[in-house]
Amino acid sequence: MRTRTSLGLAVTLSCAALVTVVGVARDGVGDTAASPTTPPRGPYVALGDSYTAGPKIPGQNGKPAGCDRSDRNYPALVAAELGLERAEFRDVSCSGATTGDLLAAQDTDDGTNPAQLSAVSASTRLVTVGIGGNDIGFGSLITSCVKAGVRYQLESRIGDSAPDRAPCRERQTSDGTDAVGTRIEATSGRVADVLGDIRRRAPEARVYVVGYPTILPARGADCGPDMGLAPGDVTYLRQKEQQLNTMLREAANAAGAGYVDTYGPSDGRDACAQADVRWVEPLIPAAPAAPVHPNERGERGMAQAVLRAVRATG
């Protein structure tokens, strides 16, 4: 049985601490598809992984419990703002989901989530989908980079490491080929397959691919100890997230779907920002949220981005 990863893994923060990371591009809305003249009233189906589900944000009441789905995540907020009745809204997002879990049932630590796409039907009028981070192994990538960062910090204290080194990037690159970039390219086809399946199931629905919010700052020096990363790897991981979001935007455009940009509105509100402004929590959260995941403020911001996209095409 595959248990949920929720973009999450155990991360060594220092020689004495072990933190479990539950982990995975500007203002407003990206490209949107042609649509009806009025915003959809539902039914609305939300598909996605932990960045959609909202693990550890109260209240956690979705089924199965292993999906860690919050009733304050962005799909719930969008549904409430659109005035949808309970019967008009289904959130089947699940922490740890990959594109494969949209097409087939997903086993979690506490129950099985049916294939997410089974919730989409000919009567569906609005679909949001946030997926792709787990396909490229973003959580395990962060874990690897944090471990490399711990070693970098130790080496730096004894003057054994250059200040601009990116040990994680070095490990991911061989003969000029970046392994993470290769995985992002491979995921593009799977996202395209998902969007094609949605269109076949719900030909009248408006479909929006929701990108990932900013996780790391533009300058590695701005991150400090909150993420335990070498400064060069902060830049590297930010670039990889931007590449992932670019792929998602291109897949959405090719499928005639809309793209919701949450990266722009959250820039400067990353996991290394001040606690009272950030949308994404660091390795040790200061607000109810899974590590390296959106907090309630982040889910509200993502909901606003989705609503702008829906209303812009209304």
C-alpha positions in Angstrom: 0.0 0.0 0.0 1.3 3.4 -0.9 1.0 5.8 2.0 0.6 9.6 1.5 3.7 11.6 1.0 1.8 15.0 0.9 4.9 16.4 -0.6 6.2 15.5 2.8 9.3 13.9 4.3 11.5 13.8 7.3 14.1 16.5 7.1 17.2 16.9 9.1 17.4 20.5 10.2 20.5 20.2 12.3 22.7 17.6 14.0 20.1 17.5 16.8 16.7 18.0 15.2 14.5 16.1 12.9 11.5 17.8 11.3 8.8 16.2 9.1 8.3 18.2 6.0 4.9 17.9 4.4 5.8 19.5 1.1 5.4 19.7 -3.0 4.7 30.9 -10.5 2.6 37.4 -10.2 -0.6 39.8 -9.3 -3.6 37.8 -10.1 -4.6 35.7 -13.0 -2.8 34.0 -15.8 -4.2 33.0 -19.2 -7.9 32.0 -19.2 -9.9 30.0 -21.7 -12.9 31.2 -23.7 -16.0 30.7 -21.5 -19.7 31.5 -21.0 -20.7 35.1 -20.4 -21.6 34.5 -16.7 -19.6 32.9 -13.9 -20.5 29.3 -13.3 -22.8 28.5 -10.4 -21.7 24.9 -10.1 -21.5 22.1 -9.8 -17.9 22.7 -8.9 -15.3 20.0 -8.5 -11.8 20.6 -6.9 -9.0 18.3 -7.7 -5.4 18.4 -6.4 -2.7 17.6 -4.0 -1.8 18.9 -0.5 -1.5 22.5 -1.7 -5.1 22.3 -2.6 -6.2 20.1 0.4 -4.7 22.3 3.1 -3.2 19.8 5.6 -3.2 20.8 9.3 -5.3 24.0 8.6 -8.4 23.7 10.8 -10.9 22.3 10.5 -9.8 19.0 9.1 -13.1 17.2 8.2 -12.7 15.7 4.8 -13.1 12.0 4.0 -11.0 10.0 4.0 -9.2 11.6 6.9 -5.8 10.6 5.4 -6.2 13.3 2.7 -5.8 16.0 5.3 -8.4 18.2 3.7 -9.4 21.5 5.3 -12.7 23.2 5.2 -10.8 26.5 4.9 -8.8 25.5 1.8 -9.1 27.6 -1.4 -11.8 25.3 -3.0 -14.0 25.7 0.1 -13.5 29.5 0.1 -14.2 29.7 -3.7 -17.4 27.7 -3.3 -18.6 29.8 -0.4 -17.9 33.1 -2.4 -19.8 31.7 -5.4 -22.7 30.9 -3.1 -22.8 27.2 -4.0 -24.9 24.8 -2.1 -23.4 21.7 -0.5 -24.7 19.5 -3.3 -23.0 21.8 -5.9 -19.5 21.4 -4.5 -17.2 18.5 -4.3 -13.6 18.8 -3.0 -11.8 15.5 -3.6 -8.2 16.9 -3.3 -5.8 14.7 -1.3 -2.4 15.2 0.2 0.3 13.3 -1.6 -1.7 13.1 -4.8 0.0 12.7 -8.2 -1.5 12.9 -11.6 -1.9 9.1 -11.3 -4.2 9.6 -8.3 -6.6 11.6 -10.3 -7.0 8.6 -12.5 -7.0 5.8 -9.9 -7.8 5.4 -6.2 -5.1 6.7 -3.8 -4.3 4.8 -0.6 -3.5 7.0 2.4 -2.5 6.4 6.0 -6.1 6.7 6.9 -8.5 5.5 4.2 -8.6 5.3 0.4 -9.5 8.3 -1.7 -11.4 7.3 -4.9 -10.0 8.4 -8.3 -10.4 12.1 -8.1 -11.7 12.3 -11.7 -14.6 10.1 -10.8 -16.2 13.2 -9.2 -16.3 15.0 -12.6 -19.3 14.4 -14.8 -21.3 15.9 -17.7 -23.1 18.1 -15.2 -19.9 19.7 -13.8 -19.6 23.4 -14.7 -16.4 24.4 -12.9 -13.2 22.4 -12.2 -10.0 23.5 -10.5 -6.9 21.3 -10.5 -3.7 21.8 -8.6 -1.3 19.0 -9.3 2.3 18.2 -10.4 4.5 18.9 -7.4 4.5 15.3 -6.2 5.0 14.0 -9.8 8.4 15.7 -9.9 9.3 14.7 -6.3 9.4 18.3 -5.0 9.1 17.1 -1.4 12.0 14.7 -1.6 14.0 17.4 -3.4 13.5 19.8 -0.5 14.6 17.1 1.9 17.8 16.4 0.0 18.5 20.1 -0.3 18.0 20.7 3.4 20.4 17.9 4.3 22.9 19.3 1.9 22.3 22.7 3.4 23.1 21.4 6.9 26.4 20.1 5.7 27.0 23.4 3.9 26.4 25.4 7.1 28.9 23.2 9.0 31.5 23.5 6.3 31.0 27.2 6.2 31.7 27.6 9.9 35.2 26.1 9.3 35.8 28.1 6.1 35.5 25.0 3.9 32.7 26.1 1.6 32.3 28.9 -0.9 29.5 31.3 0.0 27.8 30.9 -3.4 27.8 27.1 -3.5 24.6 25.2 -4.4 25.4 21.7 -3.3 21.9 20.4 -4.0 21.9 21.8 -7.5 25.3 20.2 -8.1 23.9 16.9 -7.0 20.9 17.2 -9.3 23.0 18.1 -12.4 25.1 15.7 -14.4 26.7 16.3 -17.8 24.8 19.5 -18.1 21.4 17.8 -17.6 19.2 18.9 -14.7 17.3 15.9 -13.3 14.5 18.0 -11.9 14.0 19.8 -15.2 13.8 16.4 -16.9 11.1 15.3 -14.5 9.1 18.5 -15.0 9.2 17.9 -18.8 8.0 14.3 -18.3 5.1 15.5 -16.1 3.8 17.8 -18.8 2.3 14.9 -20.8 0.6 13.5 -17.7 -1.0 16.9 -16.9 -2.2 17.1 -20.5 -3.8 13.7 -20.2 -5.6 14.8 -17.0 -6.9 17.9 -18.7 -8.1 15.9 -21.7 -9.9 13.5 -19.4 -11.6 16.4 -17.6 -12.7 17.8 -21.0 -14.2 14.4 -22.1 -16.0 14.0 -18.8 -17.3 17.6 -18.5 -17.4 19.2 -21.9 -19.4 22.2 -20.6 -17.1 22.9 -17.6 -14.7 25.8 -17.3 -11.4 24.3 -16.2 -8.6 26.1 -14.4 -5.1 24.8 -13.6 -4.0 26.4 -10.3 -0.2 27.1 -10.1 1.9 26.8 -6.9 2.5 29.9 -4.7 6.0 31.3 -4.0 7.9 29.0 -1.6 11.3 30.7 -1.5 12.6 34.3 -1.8 14.4 35.7 -4.8 17.7 36.1 -2.9 19.2 33.1 -1.1 20.6 35.5 1.6 17.0 36.4 2.5 16.1 32.9 3.7 18.2 32.6 6.8 17.8 29.6 9.1 14.1 29.0 8.5 14.6 26.5 5.7 18.2 25.3 6.4 19.2 25.7 2.7 22.5 26.8 1.2 21.9 30.3 -0.4 22.6 29.0 -3.9 20.0 26.2 -3.4 17.4 28.7 -2.4 17.8 30.3 -5.9 17.9 26.8 -7.5 14.7 25.6 -5.9 12.9 28.9 -6.7 13.9 28.4 -10.4 12.6 24.9 -10.4 9.3 26.0 -9.0 9.0 28.7 -11.6 9.8 26.0 -14.3 7.1 23.8 -12.8 4.6 26.6 -13.0 5.6 27.5 -16.5 4.9 23.9 -17.6 1.5 24.0 -15.9 0.6 27.3 -17.7 1.7 25.9 -21.0 -0.3 22.7 -20.5 -3.4 24.7 -19.5 -3.1 26.8 -22.6 -2.6 23.9 -24.9 -5.7 22.2 -23.5 -7.9 25.3 -23.7 -8.1 25.6 -19.9 -7.4 28.7 -17.8 -4.3 29.1 -15.7 -4.4 30.7 -12.2 -1.2 32.4 -11.2 -0.7 32.2 -7.4 3.0 32.8 -7.6 2.9 36.5 -8.4 0.4 37.5 -5.6 2.5 35.5 -3.1 5.9 36.8 -4.1 7.5 38.3 -1.0 5.2 36.1 1.1 7.3 33.0 0.9 8.3 30.6 3.7 11.2 32.9 4.7 9.1 36.0 5.0 7.8 37.4 8.3 5.2 35.3 10.0 2.5 37.9 9.7 2.7 38.2 5.9 3.8 34.8 4.6 1.5 32.5 2.7 3.7 29.4 3.1 5.1 28.1 6.4 8.7 27.2 6.9 10.1 23.8 8.2 8.8 24.6 11.7 5.4 26.3 11.2 4.4 29.2 13.3 0.8 28.9 12.2 -1.5 25.9 11.8 -0.3 24.4 8.5 1.9 21.6 7.4 5.6 22.4 7.0 6.5 24.0 3.6 2.7 24.4 2.8 0.2 27.2 2.6 -1.2 28.5 5.8 -4.8 29.8 6.0 -3.6 33.2 4.7 -2.1 31.4 1.7 -5.3 29.5 1.0 -7.3 32.7 1.1 -4.9 34.3 -1.3 -5.1 31.4 -3.6 -8.9 31.5 -3.4 -8.8 35.2 -4.4 -6.6 34.4 -7.4 -9.1 31.7 -8.5 -12.0 34.0 -8.1 -10.3 36.7 -10.2 -9.8 34.2 -13.0 -13.4 32.9 -12.8 -14.9 36.4 -12.8 -12.5 37.7 -15.5 -14.0 35.2 -17.9 -17.5 35.8 -16.8 
